[in-house]
Every structure is written in structure tokens, then in C-alpha cells.
Amino acid sequence: MMDAPATAEDMPHVLVVDDDDRLRNLIAKYLGDNGFLVAPASNAEDARRLMQGLAFDLIVLDLMMPGENGLEFAERLRQKDQTPILMLTAMTESEDRIRGLEKGGDDYLTKPFEPRELVLRIHNILKRARAQSPENREVYFGEAVFSMERGEMKRRGRRVHLTEVETVLLRTLAGRPGQVMTRDELAQATEADNESRAVDVQVTRLRRKIERDPREPRYLKTVRGKGYVLWPDNR
């Protein structure tokens, strides 16, 4: 039986940012012919405007652009967004490539390049991103393990019942391990009507299910005056 044709929802959405009109159009056409949805941008400002209204799976980013260059764009983007970035550069010095990776690039490709290599590198980056996605992870708390994808927790192979609110709360905290989340953020995620007291109650209940001693929590800790932070074993 033949596989069903891919729909637009199944196609990775790629943002191509390059001030070279000819190269940008060639990349967009080649990626479009190879199963990607493509949005072109001629500079950082155009890219930022597109990202306000669209979600992208990956950004192909030229480093040597006039005005705000690719390194500056990547560094600012990484302050609030983790969309994978494949950097295009005409620079061949290893120090230049290292700087690109330090600023937030996931991989780089030196110009000129083979279009097939571009596609292969994009597929590899997307594959790594899916494997590392919080939705695909399992989070460990001693003898307990929580599946982010299924919203299911088990201890020694036996399922531990979580309410819907507890599942959302644990997913939210586990999605940002080691980062303090305020009560307001958690109230918004769990639709607790912005009541911090309701969040405190849910945290207390959740602790009973993941902590050996809820009175002395090891994993789900309170940060006085700020909120809560989750420290799973595999953070």
C-alpha cells in the first residue's frame, strides 16, 4: 500500500535569511522541491517580523548580512527562542565557525555548498531537535519516571495516578528543569485563575507522589519569594 502524501502540516517549516537575493531564492526553491515549506527573509528585521506570526522548525541564517548580522541576530534570538539554526558562512577560519556556534548556531555550512548537503544537514538538525524535544523525554525522580509525551508516571513499573492538573504542572516544570518558575507562571499554565494558593496546594499534592519525604523535597523545591524549581535526576 502506498504511503499517503505529506500534508502541509507534516512539512518542516524553514525560514531562510540571506541578503543575497539570488542565493536566497535558489535555497528556497531547492528546499521547496524537497519537501519543506519555506519563508524567505532578506535581513534580520524581516526575519523577526515573520517569526512574530509564524512558527518555524529551523532557520537557515547567513552570517554576513549588512546592518544586524547573523551572529547578532542569533545571539538575540537565543535569549528567548530555541529554534534550531543552520548558519551559512563564507568564512573558513575555525575561530569564526566556533563563534557562530557559541552565539547559538546548531550547525554551519561554508559557502559555496552543495544543495544536497544543505538538505542533509537540515534533516540531521531536525532529527536531533525532535530527539531532544521535551515532549519526547522521560524525566526521572529516583524510582519514579515521568513520560512527557504520555503524561504518565510510573514507580517500579507500576503506574502512579496523576490528576489532569498535576500532569500539566509536572510537564510545565519538567520542560524547564533547573529554572525557577513563578507561581503566576504555573497558575497560568494550570489555568488556576492566577491564584498562587491553588498552585501551592497542587505542588504539595505532587510532592507526595514524586518525593520520598515530601517535607524534605529533593526534586520539587521551593525558592523563597520566587516560586518553584524542579531538579530531576536527568536534568
C-alpha positions, 0 to 999 in steps of 0.5 A: 500500500502506498504511503499517503502524501505529506500534508502541509502540516507534516512539512518542516517549516524553514525560514531562510535569511540571506541578503543575497537575493539570488542565493536566497531564492535558489535555497528556497526553491531547492528546499521547496522541491524537497519537501519543506515549506519555506519563508524567505527573509532578506535581513534580520528585521524581516526575519523577526517580523515573520517569526512574530506570526509564524512558527518555524522548525529551523532557520537557515541564517547567513552570517554576513548580512549588512546592518544586524548580522547573523551572529547578532541576530542569533545571539538575540534570538537565543535569549528567548527562542530555541529554534534550531539554526543552520548558519551559512558562512563564507568564512573558513577560519575555525575561530569564526565557525566556533563563534557562530556556534557559541552565539547559538548556531546548531550547525554551519555550512561554508559557502559555496555548498552543495544543495544536497548537503544543505538538505542533509544537514537540515534533516540531521538538525531536525532529527536531533531537535525532535530527539531532544524535544521535551515532549519526547523525554522521560524525566526521572525522580529516583524510582519514579519516571515521568513520560512527557509525551504520555503524561504518565508516571510510573514507580517500579513499573507500576503506574502512579495516578496523576490528576489532569492538573498535576500532569500539566504542572509536572510537564510545565516544570519538567520542560524547564528543569533547573529554572525557577518558575513563578507561581503566576507562571504555573497558575497560568499554565494550570489555568488556576485563575492566577491564584498562587494558593491553588498552585501551592496546594497542587505542588504539595499534592505532587510532592507526595507522589514524586518525593520520598519525604515530601517535607524534605523535597529533593526534586520539587523545591521551593525558592523563597519569594520566587516560586518553584524549581524542579531538579530531576535526576536527568536534568 
